[in-house]
Amino acid sequence: MNLAGMIDHTLLKPDATEKDIVKLCHEAKQYQFATVCVNGSYARTASKILHGTGIGVAVVVGFPLGATLTEIKVAEVFAAKAHGAREIDMVMNIGWAKSGDWEAVEKDIVRVVEAAHCCGVVVKVIIETSLLTEEEKHQAAEIVKHSGAEFIKTSTGFAGGGATVEDVRNLKAWVGEGVKVKASGGIRTRELALQLVEAGAERIGASAGIELIKE
């Protein structure tokens, strides 16, 4: 298994410096990770370093709370693309989900997906599993399944909890073959990463990517 090729090498800390991002990109080239996942302000830096390598740049949108106005999320998508992003990891509006306003949740996701697809960008929808009930996770998965997004993603890593084997297995069962699952949040051992892949994850988001492949 090419685990490295399934990893989004991630650095989203608020105090990450440009030097840190440069290091992240060189590590991604060395180990041939799938992408680097960064905040939008570093998309251009990452894109320049990774140009021509086949390694993508993923940018987070509406991160980490998901509570940004839909119009702002859409603007973030276009800006991320302009700065070289190939993928975006958007956060679902979790507050709307907890309020039971699934129509608003769906409109938010669909508008972001439409914006991304009109400029050729892959979308991962972060549903923040640790904050949802099982019923809410299932409802979110149904919305993502029908939104056109390529991936459903477990977690931001900023809300406590993280990816679990059970969540990945359930999400994969709910979304079916048409949508991929990205497991993210708290993945610090190769053993857990492999268990998540076995459960159905096709992408792993981790800040500990090097440790995962070196173990």
C-alpha positions as CSV (number, residue, x, y, z in Angstrom):
1,M,0.0,0.0,0.0
2,N,1.3,3.5,-0.9
3,L,0.2,5.2,2.3
4,A,2.2,8.3,1.6
5,G,0.2,8.8,-1.6
6,M,-3.0,8.9,0.5
7,I,-1.8,11.6,2.9
8,D,-2.7,15.3,2.9
9,H,0.4,16.7,4.7
10,T,-1.2,19.3,6.9
11,L,-0.2,22.5,8.7
12,L,-3.1,24.7,9.8
13,K,-1.8,26.1,13.1
14,P,-2.5,29.8,13.5
15,D,1.2,30.5,14.2
16,A,2.6,28.6,11.2
17,T,5.3,30.8,9.6
18,E,6.2,30.9,5.9
19,K,9.4,29.0,6.8
20,D,7.2,26.3,8.3
21,I,5.2,26.1,5.1
22,V,8.3,25.9,2.9
23,K,9.5,23.0,5.1
24,L,6.1,21.3,4.8
25,C,6.3,21.5,1.0
26,H,9.8,20.1,0.8
27,E,8.7,17.2,3.0
28,A,5.8,16.6,0.7
29,K,8.1,16.4,-2.3
30,Q,10.5,14.1,-0.4
31,Y,7.9,11.6,0.7
32,Q,5.5,12.1,-2.2
33,F,2.4,12.9,-0.2
34,A,-0.9,13.5,-2.1
35,T,-1.2,17.2,-1.1
36,V,-0.2,19.8,1.4
37,C,-3.2,21.2,3.2
38,V,-2.7,24.8,4.3
39,N,-4.5,28.0,5.2
40,G,-5.4,30.2,2.2
41,S,-2.8,32.8,2.9
42,Y,-0.1,30.3,2.2
43,A,-1.6,28.8,-1.0
44,R,0.6,30.8,-3.3
45,T,3.8,29.9,-1.5
46,A,2.9,26.2,-1.5
47,S,1.8,26.3,-5.2
48,K,5.1,27.9,-6.3
49,I,7.2,25.3,-4.5
50,L,5.1,22.3,-5.6
51,H,4.6,23.5,-9.2
52,G,5.3,20.6,-11.6
53,T,5.7,18.0,-8.9
54,G,2.3,16.4,-9.2
55,I,1.6,17.1,-5.5
56,G,-1.5,19.2,-5.0
57,V,-2.3,22.1,-2.8
58,A,-5.4,21.9,-0.6
59,V,-6.8,25.0,1.1
60,V,-9.3,25.1,3.9
61,V,-12.5,27.2,3.5
62,G,-14.8,28.4,6.3
63,F,-12.2,27.0,8.7
64,P,-12.3,25.9,11.4
65,L,-15.9,26.8,12.6
66,G,-17.9,26.4,9.4
67,A,-20.0,29.5,10.5
68,T,-18.7,31.8,7.7
69,L,-21.3,33.2,5.4
70,T,-21.8,31.1,2.3
71,E,-20.9,34.1,0.1
72,I,-17.5,34.3,1.9
73,K,-16.9,30.6,1.5
74,V,-17.6,30.9,-2.2
75,A,-15.2,33.9,-2.4
76,E,-12.6,31.8,-0.6
77,V,-12.9,29.1,-3.2
78,F,-12.2,31.4,-6.1
79,A,-9.3,33.1,-4.3
80,A,-7.8,29.7,-3.4
81,K,-8.0,28.6,-7.0
82,A,-6.4,31.9,-8.1
83,H,-3.6,31.2,-5.7
84,G,-3.0,27.7,-7.1
85,A,-5.2,25.4,-5.0
86,R,-6.4,22.1,-6.6
87,E,-8.6,21.0,-3.7
88,I,-10.6,22.7,-0.9
89,D,-11.5,21.4,2.4
90,M,-14.7,23.3,3.5
91,V,-16.3,23.1,6.9
92,M,-20.1,22.5,7.0
93,N,-22.1,25.0,9.0
94,I,-22.2,22.9,12.2
95,G,-24.5,25.4,14.0
96,W,-27.1,25.1,11.3
97,A,-26.8,21.3,11.5
98,K,-27.3,21.3,15.3
99,S,-30.3,23.6,14.8
100,G,-31.8,21.1,12.5
101,D,-31.8,23.5,9.6
102,W,-30.6,20.9,7.0
103,E,-32.0,22.9,4.1
104,A,-29.6,25.7,4.9
105,V,-26.7,23.2,5.4
106,E,-27.4,21.8,2.0
107,K,-27.6,25.1,0.2
108,D,-24.3,26.2,1.8
109,I,-22.5,23.0,0.7
110,V,-24.0,22.9,-2.8
111,R,-23.1,26.6,-3.5
112,V,-19.5,25.9,-2.5
113,V,-19.4,22.7,-4.6
114,E,-20.8,24.5,-7.6
115,A,-18.2,27.3,-7.2
116,A,-15.4,24.8,-6.9
117,H,-16.4,22.7,-9.8
118,C,-16.8,25.7,-12.1
119,C,-13.1,26.2,-11.7
120,G,-12.0,22.6,-11.6
121,V,-11.3,22.2,-7.9
122,V,-12.0,19.1,-5.8
123,V,-14.2,19.5,-2.7
124,K,-13.9,17.8,0.7
125,V,-16.7,18.6,3.1
126,I,-15.7,18.5,6.8
127,I,-18.7,17.6,8.9
128,E,-16.9,17.6,12.4
129,T,-18.1,14.2,13.6
130,S,-17.1,14.8,17.2
131,L,-19.9,17.5,17.5
132,L,-22.7,15.5,15.9
133,T,-25.0,12.7,17.0
134,E,-25.2,9.5,14.9
135,E,-28.4,10.7,13.3
136,E,-26.8,14.1,12.5
137,K,-23.8,12.4,10.9
138,H,-26.0,10.3,8.8
139,Q,-28.0,13.3,7.6
140,A,-24.8,15.2,6.8
141,A,-23.5,12.3,4.9
142,E,-26.7,12.1,2.8
143,I,-26.4,15.8,2.0
144,V,-22.7,15.5,1.0
145,K,-23.6,12.4,-1.1
146,H,-26.0,14.4,-3.2
147,S,-24.1,17.6,-3.3
148,G,-21.5,16.5,-5.9
149,A,-18.6,16.8,-3.5
150,E,-15.8,14.3,-4.1
151,F,-15.1,13.7,-0.4
152,I,-16.7,13.7,3.0
153,K,-14.2,14.4,5.8
154,T,-14.5,13.6,9.5
155,S,-12.9,16.5,11.4
156,T,-11.0,19.8,11.4
157,G,-8.8,18.7,14.3
158,F,-9.8,21.9,16.1
159,A,-13.0,20.8,17.9
160,G,-11.7,17.9,20.0
161,G,-12.1,14.3,19.1
162,G,-11.0,13.2,15.6
163,A,-11.2,10.4,13.1
164,T,-12.5,7.0,14.4
165,V,-12.7,3.7,12.7
166,E,-16.4,3.5,13.5
167,D,-17.1,6.9,12.0
168,V,-15.1,6.2,8.8
169,R,-16.9,2.8,8.4
170,N,-20.3,4.4,8.8
171,L,-19.6,7.4,6.6
172,K,-18.4,5.1,3.8
173,A,-21.5,2.9,4.1
174,W,-23.8,6.0,4.0
175,V,-22.1,7.8,1.0
176,G,-21.4,4.7,-1.1
177,E,-18.9,4.4,-3.9
178,G,-19.6,7.8,-5.4
179,V,-18.0,9.8,-2.6
180,K,-14.6,9.2,-0.9
181,V,-13.9,9.5,2.8
182,K,-11.1,11.5,4.2
183,A,-10.2,10.7,7.8
184,S,-8.6,13.6,9.7
185,G,-7.9,14.6,13.3
186,G,-5.8,12.9,15.9
187,I,-4.1,10.4,13.5
188,R,-0.7,10.0,15.0
189,T,0.2,6.3,14.5
190,R,0.6,4.2,11.4
191,E,-1.6,1.5,13.1
192,L,-4.5,3.9,13.3
193,A,-4.0,5.2,9.8
194,L,-4.1,1.7,8.4
195,Q,-7.2,0.8,10.4
196,L,-8.9,3.9,8.9
197,V,-7.9,2.9,5.4
198,E,-9.2,-0.6,6.0
199,A,-12.5,0.9,7.2
200,G,-12.9,2.9,4.0
201,A,-10.8,6.0,4.1
202,E,-9.1,6.9,0.8
203,R,-7.4,10.0,2.1
204,I,-5.7,10.7,5.5
205,G,-5.3,14.2,6.8
206,A,-2.4,14.4,9.2
207,S,0.2,16.8,10.6
208,A,2.2,13.7,11.6
209,G,2.5,12.3,8.0
210,I,6.2,11.6,8.2
211,E,5.7,9.6,11.4
212,L,2.9,7.6,9.8
213,I,5.0,6.3,6.9
214,K,8.3,5.9,8.9
215,E,6.9,3.7,11.7
